Amino acid sequence: MSEKKVTILDVQQSKEEKRKLVMITAYDYPFGLLADEAGVDIVLVGDSVGMVVMGLEGTVAVTMEHMIHHIKAVVRGCKGPLIIGDMPFMSYNTSVREAIHNAGRLMKEGGCEAVKLEGGVDFAPTIQAIVKAGIPVQGHIGLTPQTASALGGFKMQGRDASAAKQIIDDAIALQDAGVFSIILEAVPAPLGKLVTEAVKVPVIGIGAGPDVDGQVLVTHDMIGLFEKFVPKFVKQYTQIRPIILEALAAYKKEVREMAFPGPEHSFTMPEEALQQLKKMVDFS
């Protein structure tokens, strides 16, 4: 468990202190508790919930109501880490006014302490307006899952010099707009280093190499619970899915064979009360 509550200021100071940030995702109360006990710095309630929890093909169909529901659950169990709520697709794309309103909803109704949204230079004015409204914003550039189809799918970004330069420009634009940190996803490791050196705010990588200011992974990926596909940048630290399947198979077997529940899992009643009950009930 975190020794103290992680704040926006703690995250901002981590870069100067050369302290690597540890960030993971959580979508419900049990995983919020686990993240809290593990003592990570940041918990993202990501729109990846659509894929790893809701069974959707992508993140586009995730709504504000979905996000608020899951943020509230995580907040109930997660007290130490900084909690960030993901702004879902089209919650900030149509107008600055709507973006501020929806960012405020995630904080006010969900209870998170900051919001994250995808996009670079084009979204800098929107981010600046949200920050001006008093809502901390984390940026997200490189591979942006909400618009992955426009980027050619879930593929590495910044392959050539021109594309890489654009990602650096995006990072600088987000910094100037007032973000307190930036997620950088699926870019070559050398580019991850250059982006990190180009801005003063912490850059948290996911598939961006070792030279960024911190790392984030989707928890269900790293524990082997979501196996529809495993990105190249994911390290699976354990395999939970086979353990769960083994437990379910054992449960099924014992129920079918009447080995469960046993006496140790059953309640009893006094024999006298049982006999009285039998006299009171006629099943004939």
HELIX and SHEET records of a PDB file:
HELIX    1   1 ILE A    8  GLU A   17  1                                  10    
HELIX    2   2 TYR A   29  ALA A   38  1                                  10    
HELIX    3   3 VAL A   49  VAL A   52  1                                   4    
HELIX    4   4 MET A   64  GLY A   77  1                                  14    
HELIX    5   5 VAL A   96  ARG A  105  1                                  10    
HELIX    6   6 LEU A  106  GLY A  110  3                                   5    
HELIX    7   7 VAL A  121  PHE A  123  5                                   3    
HELIX    8   8 ALA A  124  LYS A  132  1                                   9    
HELIX    9   9 PRO A  145  LEU A  151  5                                   7    
HELIX   10  10 ALA A  161  ALA A  177  1                                  17    
HELIX   11  11 ALA A  189  ALA A  198  1                                  10    
HELIX   12  12 THR A  219  MET A  222  1                                   4    
HELIX   13  13 ILE A  240  ARG A  256  1                                  17    
HELIX   14  14 PRO A  263  HIS A  265  5                                   3    
HELIX   15  15 GLU A  271  MET A  280  1                                  10    
SHEET    1   A 9 LEU A  21  THR A  25  0                                        
SHEET    2   A 9 ILE A  42  VAL A  45  1                                        
SHEET    3   A 9 LEU A  82  ASP A  86  1                                        
SHEET    4   A 9 ALA A 114  GLU A 118  1                                        
SHEET    5   A 9 VAL A 137  GLY A 142  1                                        
SHEET    6   A 9 SER A 181  GLU A 185  1                                        
SHEET    7   A 9 VAL A 203  ILE A 206  1                                        
SHEET    8   A 9 GLY A 214  LEU A 217  1                                        
SHEET    9   A 9 LEU A  21  THR A  25  1                                        
END                                                                             
